[in-house]
Amino acid sequence: MSNIYSYLCTMSDVNITIIDREGVSHTIPAPTDMAMSIMEVVRAYELAEEGTIGICGGMAMCASCQCYVLSENVPLPEMLPDEEAMLSEAFNVKPNSRLGCQIPVTPELEGLVVELAPEY
C-alpha cells in the first residue's frame, strides 16, 4: 500500500474521510486529476476487503460500493437514473446513500466524509 499511497500523494489531491466497514476513520488524500471515483479510491487504499467493493467495475450495477454521505456541505453530482434504480434494490439503503462509483473525485469534494455501507 505504501507505493500507491506515495504515488497518489504526489498528484493534485483533496482530503476525504472514509469510514470503513469496521468503523475506522481514514482521512486520505485523493487525486483529482486521475478520473477516479470514491469506489476506486477505496480500492486503491485497500479500505475494504478485496472482492467486496466495486464488483461490477463501477457500472452502477451491483451496489457493492454503497456509502453513506455524512457531509452536508460538499456538492455531489446529481444522482442519475441508473444509480437510483440500483439503490432501490440494494440492502441497508439510507436517505444519504450513494454509490461510490458514481462520485468522481473532484476539487469540490475537499472535506467529504463517507461511511461504507455494510457488505450485506
Secondary structure, DSSP 8 states (H G I E B T S, - for coil): -HHHHHHHHTSSEEEEEEE-TTS-EEEEEEESSS--BHHHHHHHTT-S-TTSS-TTSSSSSS-TTEEEE--SSS------HHHHHHHHH-SS--TTEEEGGG-B--GGGTT-EEEE----
